[in-house]
């Protein structure tokens, strides 16, 4: 395995783990079990942050990470970064909204889309 491939494995596993956490949190929020609990959304965001660090380490030139977003039409990594960014933003807003049901649903939808672009 090349040295740049292992961070991609960590990115995939950790980002999908955070999506799974969001789905479980959304389910429990809709059932009224954890609504208003910020800690769980913070933990979800921290796992995604670790995944994002791994994604940056996957790049041959991390200082030019912004170039990875330029090729959304053809590069899967670009789509994954965009998906992770949208999902991360939704998780952050859900955290700020104290796990509001509508925001939890939106975060889960973005999470499922992230997993879909990861193939």
Contact map, one row per residue, 1 for C-alpha under 8 A:
11101100000000000000000000000000000000000000000000000000000000000000000000000000000000000000000000000000000000000000000
11111100000000000000000000000000000000000000000000000000000000000000000000000000000000000000000000000000000000000000000
11111100000000000000000000000000000000000000000000000000000000000000000000000000000000000000000000000000000000000000000
01111111000000000000000000000000000000000000000000000000111100000000000000000000000000000000000000000000000000000000000
11111111100000000000000000000000000000000000000000000000010000000000000000000000000000000000000000000000000000000000000
11111111110000000000000000000000000000000000000000000000010000000000000000000000000000000000000000000000000000000000000
00011111111000000000000000000000000000000000000000000110110000000000000000000000000000000000000000000000000000000000000
00011111111100000000000000000000000000000000000000000110010000000000000000000000000000000000000000000000000000000000000
00001111111110000000000000000000000000000000000000000000000000000000000000000000000000000000000000000000000000000000000
00000111111111000000000000000000000000000000000000100110000000000000000000000000000000000000000000000000000000000000000
00000011111111100000000000000000000000000000000001111110000000000000000000000000000000000000000000000000000000000000000
00000001111111110000000000000000000000000000000000100000000000000000000000000000000000000000000000000000000000000000010
00000000111111111000000000000000000000000000000000100000000000000000000000000000000000000000000000000000000000000000000
00000000011111111100000000000000000000000000001101100000000000000000000000000000000000000000000000000000000000000000000
00000000001111111110000000000000000000000000001100110000000000000000000000000000000100000000000000000000000000000000000
00000000000111111111000000000000000000000000000000000000000000000000000000000000000000000000000000000000000000000010000
00000000000011111111100000000000000000000000001000000000000000000000000000000000000000000000000000000000000000000000000
00000000000001111111110000000000000000000001101100000000000000000000000000000000000000000000000000000000000000000000000
00000000000000111111111000000000000000000001000000000000000000000000000000000000000000000000000000000000000100110010000
00000000000000011111111100000000000000000000000000000000000000000000000000000000000000000000000000000000000000000000000
00000000000000001111111110000000000000000001000000000000000000000000000000000000000000000000000000000000000000000000000
00000000000000000111111111000000000000001001000000000000000000000000000000000000000000000010000000000001001100100000000
00000000000000000011111111100000000000000000000000000000000000000000000000000000000000000000000000000000000100100000000
00000000000000000001111111110000000000000000000000000000000000000000000000000000000000000000000000000000000000000000000
00000000000000000000111111111000010000011000000000000000000000000000000000000000000000000000000000000001000000000000000
00000000000000000000011111111100000000000000000000000000000000000000000000000000000000000000000000001001100100000000000
00000000000000000000001111111110000000000000000000000000000000000000000000000000000000000000000000000000000000000000000
00000000000000000000000111111111111000000000000000000000000000000000000000000000000000000000000000000000000000000000000
00000000000000000000000011111111111000000000000000000000000000000000000000000000000000000000000000111001000000000000000
00000000000000000000000001111111101000000000000000000000000000000000000000000000000000000000000000001000000000000000000
00000000000000000000000000111111100000000000000000000000000000000000000000000000000000000000000000000000000000000000000
00000000000000000000000000011111111000000000000000000000000000000000000000000000000000000000000000000000000000000000000
00000000000000000000000000011111111000000000000000000000000000000000000000000000000000000000000000000000000000000000000
00000000000000000000000010011001111110000000000000000000000000000000000000000000000000000000000000100000000000000000000
00000000000000000000000000011101111110000000000000000000000000000000000000000000000000000000000001111000000000000000000
00000000000000000000000000000000011111000000000000000000000000000000000000000000000000000000000001110000000000000000000
00000000000000000000000000000000011111111000000000000000000000000000000000000000000000000000000001100000000000000000000
00000000000000000000000000000000000111111100000000000000000000000000000000000000000000000000001101100000000000000000000
00000000000000000000000000000000000011111110000000000000000000000000000000000000000000000000001000000000000000000000000
00000000000000000000000010000000000011111111000000000000000000000000000000000000000000000000000000000000000000000000000
00000000000000000000010010000000000011111111100000000000000000000000000000000000000000000011011000100000000000000000000
00000000000000000000000000000000000001111111110000000000000000000000000000000000000000000001001000000000000000000000000
00000000000000000000000000000000000000111111111000000000000000000000000000000000000000000000000000000000000000000000000
00000000000000000110110000000000000000011111111100000000000000000000000000000000000000000010000000000000000000000000000
00000000000000000100000000000000000000001111111110000000000000000000000000000000000000010011000000000000000000000000000
00000000000000000000000000000000000000000111111111000000000000000000000000000000000000000000000000000000000000000000000
00000000000001101100000000000000000000000011111111100000000000000000000000000000000000000000000000000000000000000000000
00000000000001100100000000000000000000000001111111110000000000000000000000000000000100010000000000000000000000000000000
00000000000000000000000000000000000000000000111111111000000000000000000000000000000000000000000000000000000000000000000
00000000001001000000000000000000000000000000011111111100000000000000000000000000000000000000000000000000000000000000000
00000000011111100000000000000000000000000000001111111110000000000000000000000000000000000000000000000000000000000000000
00000000001000100000000000000000000000000000000111111111000000000000000000000000000100000000000000000000000000000000000
00000000001000000000000000000000000000000000000011111111100000000000000000000000000000000000000000000000000000000000000
00000011011000000000000000000000000000000000000001111111110000000000000000000000000000000000000000000000000000000000000
00000011011000000000000000000000000000000000000000111111111000000000000000000000000000000000000000000000000000000000000
00000000000000000000000000000000000000000000000000011111111001001000000000000000000000000000000000000000000000000000000
00010010000000000000000000000000000000000000000000001111111101000000000000000000000000000000000000000000000000000000000
00011111000000000000000000000000000000000000000000000111111101000000000000000000000000000000000000000000000000000000000
00010000000000000000000000000000000000000000000000000011111111001000000000000000000000000000000000000000000000000000000
00010000000000000000000000000000000000000000000000000000111111000000000000000000000000000000000000000000000000000000000
00000000000000000000000000000000000000000000000000000000001111111000000000000000000000000000000000000000000000000000000
00000000000000000000000000000000000000000000000000000001111111111000000000000000000000000000000000000000000000000000000
00000000000000000000000000000000000000000000000000000000000011111000000000000000000000000000000000000000000000000000000
00000000000000000000000000000000000000000000000000000000000011111111000000000000000000000000000000000000000000000000000
00000000000000000000000000000000000000000000000000000001001011111111100000000000000000000000000000000000000000000000000
00000000000000000000000000000000000000000000000000000000000000011111110000000000000000000000000000000000000000000000000
00000000000000000000000000000000000000000000000000000000000000011111111000000000000000000000000000000000000000000000000
00000000000000000000000000000000000000000000000000000000000000011111111000001100100000000000000000000000000000000000000
00000000000000000000000000000000000000000000000000000000000000001111111100000110110000000000000000000000000000000000000
00000000000000000000000000000000000000000000000000000000000000000111111100000100000000000000000000000000000000000000000
00000000000000000000000000000000000000000000000000000000000000000011111111100100000000000000000000000000000000000000000
00000000000000000000000000000000000000000000000000000000000000000000111111110110000000000000000000000000000000000000000
00000000000000000000000000000000000000000000000000000000000000000000001111100000000000000000000000000000000000000000000
00000000000000000000000000000000000000000000000000000000000000000000001111110000000000000000000000000000000000000000000
00000000000000000000000000000000000000000000000000000000000000000000001111111110000000000000000000000000000000000000000
00000000000000000000000000000000000000000000000000000000000000000000000101111111000000000000000000000000000000000000110
00000000000000000000000000000000000000000000000000000000000000000001000000111111100000000000000000000000000000000000000
00000000000000000000000000000000000000000000000000000000000000000001111100111111110000000000000000000000000000000000000
00000000000000000000000000000000000000000000000000000000000000000000100100111111111000000000000000000000000000000000100
00000000000000000000000000000000000000000000000000000000000000000000000000011111111100000000000000000000000000000100110
00000000000000000000000000000000000000000000000000000000000000000001100000001111111110000000000000000000000000000000000
00000000000000000000000000000000000000000000000000000000000000000000100000000111111111000000000000000000000000000000000
00000000000000000000000000000000000000000000000000000000000000000000000000000011111111100000000000000000000001101100100
00000000000000100000000000000000000000000000000100010000000000000000000000000001111111110000000000000000000000100100000
00000000000000000000000000000000000000000000000000000000000000000000000000000000111111111000000000000000000000000000000
00000000000000000000000000000000000000000000000000000000000000000000000000000000011111111100000000000000000001000000000
00000000000000000000000000000000000000000000000000000000000000000000000000000000001111111110000000000000001101100100000
00000000000000000000000000000000000000000000100100000000000000000000000000000000000111111111000000000000000000000000000
00000000000000000000000000000000000000000000000000000000000000000000000000000000000011111111100000000000000000000000000
00000000000000000000000000000000000000000000000000000000000000000000000000000000000001111111110000000010011001000000000
00000000000000000000010000000000000000001001100000000000000000000000000000000000000000111111111000000001001000000000000
00000000000000000000000000000000000000001100100000000000000000000000000000000000000000011111111100000000000000000000000
00000000000000000000000000000000000000000000000000000000000000000000000000000000000000001111111110000010000000000000000
00000000000000000000000000000000000000001000000000000000000000000000000000000000000000000111111111110011001000000000000
00000000000000000000000000000000000001101100000000000000000000000000000000000000000000000011111111100000000000000000000
00000000000000000000000000000000000001000000000000000000000000000000000000000000000000000001111111100000000000000000000
00000000000000000000000000000000000000000000000000000000000000000000000000000000000000000000111111110010000000000000000
00000000000000000000000000000000001111000000000000000000000000000000000000000000000000000000011111110000000000000000000
00000000000000000000000000001000011111001000000000000000000000000000000000000000000000000000011111111011000000000000000
00000000000000000000000000001000001100000000000000000000000000000000000000000000000000000000010011111111000000000000000
00000000000000000000000001001100001000000000000000000000000000000000000000000000000000000000000000111111100000000000000
00000000000000000000000000000000000000000000000000000000000000000000000000000000000000000000000000011111110000000000000
00000000000000000000000000000000000000000000000000000000000000000000000000000000000000000100110010111111111000000000000
00000000000000000000010011001000000000000000000000000000000000000000000000000000000000000010010000111111111100000000000
00000000000000000000000001000000000000000000000000000000000000000000000000000000000000000000000000001111111110000000000
00000000000000000000000000000000000000000000000000000000000000000000000000000000000000000100000000000111111111000000000
00000000000000000000010000000000000000000000000000000000000000000000000000000000000000100110010000000011111111100000000
00000000000000000010011001000000000000000000000000000000000000000000000000000000000000100000000000000001111111110000000
00000000000000000000000000000000000000000000000000000000000000000000000000000000000000000000000000000000111111111000000
00000000000000000000000000000000000000000000000000000000000000000000000000000000001001100100000000000000011111111100000
00000000000000000010011000000000000000000000000000000000000000000000000000000000001100100000000000000000001111111110000
00000000000000000010000000000000000000000000000000000000000000000000000000000000000000000000000000000000000111111111000
00000000000000000000000000000000000000000000000000000000000000000000000000000000001000000000000000000000000011111111100
00000000000000000000000000000000000000000000000000000000000000000000000000000001001100100000000000000000000001111111110
00000000000000010010000000000000000000000000000000000000000000000000000000000000000000000000000000000000000000111111111
00000000000000000000000000000000000000000000000000000000000000000000000000000000000000000000000000000000000000011111111
00000000000000000000000000000000000000000000000000000000000000000000000000010011001000000000000000000000000000001111111
00000000000100000000000000000000000000000000000000000000000000000000000000010001000000000000000000000000000000000111111
00000000000000000000000000000000000000000000000000000000000000000000000000000000000000000000000000000000000000000011111
